[in-house]
Amino acid sequence: MPVSAERGLTYTPTLLGEHRRTFSGWLRSSERREVFTLSGNTGPLTQEEARAYRGLLKGEGQVWSFEDGLRSQAFLSPSAMVGNARAVEAMGRFGGCMLMEAGASVTFPTGPGMKWTVAYWWKRQGTKDRWRHHVHRAGVGLSVNGVPSTSPYADGFLVVDGAGQLPQGAVTLSNAAGRGELLVDELVVLPWVAPESWMASWFAAGESFGAPYPYHRASGAALYEPMPVLGRVGTGRAVQWWEGGVLVLGQEFDFELQER
């Protein structure tokens, strides 16, 4: 999350338990733990960036870690399958993953609309190849390992139509016949287009998208130690600025990251 340097980051502690005094005046504590709420402001964002950060904080979208079969964190299961695709343990980038045999395809009825982002890690079973990260974005194309590709969608496993959209709004992954078994891990489907600035850092982080999603792992120099957090969006304001001689209309908004 971008944090406005002008307003900074505010730390608000919450005690799980209480401090109180008895009738005799002795201080008695039943405190079990202290959790923090981190509050800040994003500073100026374009409309597309603001939409993405709002969606991220609110936990929109679906994530398949494949730790509990082929269901997402919101219990969304496949609507169609061709061939054999199944969840397997301890073979993925982050634990469990989905194994797709050659010629198999699996469809998830996500229905994100005209703007979407689909990301996943993949590698070929039985090879020493490294895991690769693919991020497909509506109207943009395919980013591979944090670097934009010059051939939109051509090298990925996501099925799109001639207009570059998801057929019937569903996410379908397809493994071509004769190519061997495919391992897929950490499938992420978001109902908005992820900003270009996310691509390199998403790949470089080398970790799962959520903790689990919609929770995230907050870390960085501003925190004493990493912590799992759940986001909340606050008040927003329309802002404008000059960029390259063009007046840009965007927004900024307040947000909170609540420690789990």
C-alpha positions in Angstrom: 0.0 0.0 0.0 1.3 3.5 -0.8 1.4 5.7 2.3 1.3 9.5 2.1 4.5 10.9 3.7 2.6 14.0 4.6 0.2 12.2 6.9 2.3 9.2 7.8 1.2 5.9 9.4 -0.7 5.8 12.7 -0.5 2.9 15.1 -3.5 2.3 17.4 -3.2 -0.5 20.0 -6.2 -2.6 21.1 -5.9 -4.7 24.3 -7.5 -8.2 24.2 -8.6 -8.2 27.8 -8.8 -5.3 30.2 -7.1 -3.3 32.9 -9.2 -2.3 36.0 -8.9 -1.6 39.7 -10.5 -3.5 42.5 -12.4 -1.9 45.3 -9.2 -2.0 47.4 -7.4 0.0 44.7 -5.2 -2.8 43.4 -4.7 -2.8 39.6 -5.8 -6.0 38.0 -5.1 -7.0 34.4 -6.7 -9.7 32.3 -4.8 -8.7 29.2 -4.0 -11.6 26.9 -2.6 -9.8 23.8 -2.2 -6.4 22.2 -3.1 -6.0 18.5 -2.5 -2.9 16.3 -4.6 -1.1 13.7 -2.4 0.8 11.2 -4.0 3.8 9.7 -2.8 5.9 6.7 -3.6 7.7 3.5 -2.7 6.6 0.0 -1.8 10.0 -1.4 -2.8 10.7 -5.1 -3.7 7.7 -7.2 -5.1 7.3 -10.7 -8.6 6.0 -10.9 -7.4 2.6 -12.0 -4.8 2.4 -9.2 -7.4 3.5 -6.6 -9.9 0.8 -7.8 -7.2 -1.9 -7.5 -6.1 -0.8 -4.0 -9.7 -0.6 -2.8 -10.5 -4.0 -4.1 -7.3 -5.4 -2.5 -8.2 -4.0 0.9 -11.8 -5.2 0.8 -10.7 -8.7 -0.2 -12.5 -8.8 -3.5 -11.8 -11.8 -5.8 -11.0 -15.5 -5.4 -7.8 -17.3 -4.5 -7.2 -21.0 -4.9 -4.3 -22.3 -2.8 -5.3 -25.9 -3.6 -4.6 -26.9 0.0 -8.2 -28.1 0.4 -9.0 -29.5 -3.0 -10.2 -27.4 -5.9 -12.2 -24.9 -3.8 -11.3 -21.3 -3.4 -11.0 -19.5 -0.1 -14.6 -18.5 -0.6 -15.6 -22.2 -1.4 -16.0 -21.7 -5.2 -15.6 -25.0 -7.0 -15.0 -25.7 -10.7 -18.1 -25.7 -12.9 -16.7 -27.8 -15.7 -13.7 -30.1 -16.3 -12.3 -31.9 -19.3 -9.8 -34.7 -18.6 -8.2 -35.1 -15.2 -7.3 -32.2 -13.0 -6.9 -32.7 -9.2 -5.4 -31.2 -6.1 -2.2 -32.8 -4.8 -0.2 -32.3 -1.7 3.4 -31.0 -1.2 4.2 -30.6 -4.8 3.3 -26.9 -5.3 5.1 -23.6 -5.0 3.5 -23.0 -1.6 2.5 -26.5 -0.5 -0.5 -28.1 -2.3 -1.2 -27.4 -6.0 -3.4 -28.5 -8.9 -2.1 -31.2 -11.3 -3.5 -31.1 -14.8 -2.9 -34.0 -17.1 -2.1 -33.4 -20.8 -5.3 -32.3 -22.6 -7.1 -31.4 -19.4 -8.9 -28.1 -18.8 -10.8 -26.8 -15.7 -13.3 -23.9 -15.5 -14.1 -21.7 -12.5 -17.3 -19.6 -12.7 -15.9 -16.4 -11.4 -17.8 -13.8 -13.5 -15.4 -10.8 -13.0 -16.9 -8.7 -15.8 -14.9 -6.8 -18.5 -12.0 -5.8 -16.2 -10.1 -8.6 -14.5 -6.7 -10.0 -13.5 -5.8 -13.7 -13.5 -2.5 -14.9 -12.0 -1.0 -18.3 -11.2 2.4 -20.0 -10.7 3.1 -23.0 -12.9 5.8 -25.6 -13.9 5.9 -28.9 -15.7 5.7 -32.0 -13.6 8.8 -34.2 -13.5 11.2 -31.4 -14.7 13.8 -29.3 -12.9 12.3 -26.1 -14.4 11.7 -23.3 -11.9 8.2 -22.1 -11.1 7.0 -19.3 -13.4 4.5 -16.6 -12.6 1.9 -15.6 -15.1 -0.3 -12.5 -14.7 -3.0 -12.0 -17.3 -4.8 -8.6 -17.3 -7.8 -7.5 -19.4 -6.8 -5.2 -22.2 -3.1 -5.5 -21.3 -2.0 -9.0 -21.9 0.4 -11.4 -20.2 3.2 -10.5 -17.7 5.8 -13.3 -17.2 7.9 -13.3 -14.0 7.1 -9.6 -13.4 8.1 -8.6 -17.0 5.4 -7.7 -19.6 5.3 -10.0 -22.6 5.3 -8.9 -26.2 2.8 -11.6 -27.2 -0.5 -11.1 -25.3 -1.8 -14.3 -23.8 0.0 -16.5 -26.3 2.3 -18.2 -23.8 -0.2 -18.8 -21.0 -2.7 -21.4 -20.1 -5.7 -19.0 -19.7 -8.4 -19.4 -22.3 -9.6 -16.1 -23.8 -11.8 -15.2 -26.8 -11.0 -13.3 -29.9 -11.6 -10.0 -28.1 -9.2 -10.9 -25.3 -12.0 -11.5 -22.8 -12.9 -14.5 -20.6 -15.5 -16.6 -22.4 -18.9 -16.2 -20.5 -16.9 -14.5 -17.7 -15.4 -17.8 -16.5 -11.7 -18.5 -15.9 -10.6 -21.6 -17.8 -7.1 -23.1 -17.6 -6.1 -25.5 -20.4 -3.1 -27.8 -20.7 -2.5 -28.7 -24.3 -2.4 -32.3 -25.3 1.0 -33.9 -25.7 2.8 -31.4 -23.4 3.0 -33.5 -20.2 1.5 -32.9 -16.8 1.1 -29.3 -15.6 1.4 -28.1 -12.0 -0.6 -24.9 -11.1 -0.4 -23.1 -7.7 -1.9 -20.0 -6.2 -4.5 -19.2 -8.8 -5.7 -15.6 -8.2 -8.8 -14.1 -9.9 -9.5 -10.4 -9.3 -12.4 -8.3 -10.6 -10.2 -5.3 -11.6 -7.0 -4.7 -13.6 -3.9 -4.9 -11.4 -1.5 -1.9 -11.9 1.7 -2.3 -13.9 3.6 -1.3 -10.8 2.5 -4.5 -9.0 4.0 -6.9 -11.5 7.7 -6.9 -10.5 7.0 -6.7 -6.8 4.4 -9.5 -7.0 6.9 -11.9 -8.6 9.8 -10.7 -6.4 7.8 -11.3 -3.2 7.8 -15.0 -3.9 5.0 -15.8 -1.5 1.3 -16.6 -1.5 -1.2 -13.9 -2.3 -3.0 -13.9 1.1 -2.5 -15.2 4.6 -5.0 -16.6 3.7 -6.9 -14.2 1.5 -8.6 -11.7 2.2 -5.9 -11.4 4.9 -2.4 -10.2 3.9 1.0 -10.1 5.4 2.1 -6.6 6.3 5.8 -6.0 6.5 8.4 -3.4 5.8 10.7 -0.9 7.6 7.7 0.8 9.2 6.8 -2.3 11.2 8.7 -4.0 14.0 7.8 -7.5 12.6 5.5 -8.8 9.9 1.8 -9.3 10.9 -1.3 -10.7 9.2 -3.8 -7.9 8.6 -7.3 -7.3 7.2 -7.9 -4.1 5.3 -10.6 -1.6 5.5 -11.3 1.4 3.2 -12.1 4.8 4.7 -13.0 8.3 3.3 -11.8 9.2 -0.2 -11.2 12.5 -1.8 -11.0 13.6 -5.5 -7.6 15.1 -6.4 -6.0 16.4 -9.5 -2.5 17.1 -10.6 -0.4 18.0 -13.7 1.6 15.2 -15.3 3.4 15.6 -18.6 1.4 18.8 -19.4 -1.9 16.9 -18.9 -4.3 17.5 -16.0 -5.0 14.1 -14.3 -8.1 13.6 -12.2 -7.6 10.9 -9.5 -8.4 10.2 -5.9 -6.9 9.4 -2.5 -8.4 7.6 0.4 -7.8 6.7 4.0 -7.3 3.1 5.0 -6.8 0.8 7.9 -4.9 -2.5 8.3 -6.2 -4.4 11.3 -3.9 -7.0 12.8 -5.5 -10.4 13.1 
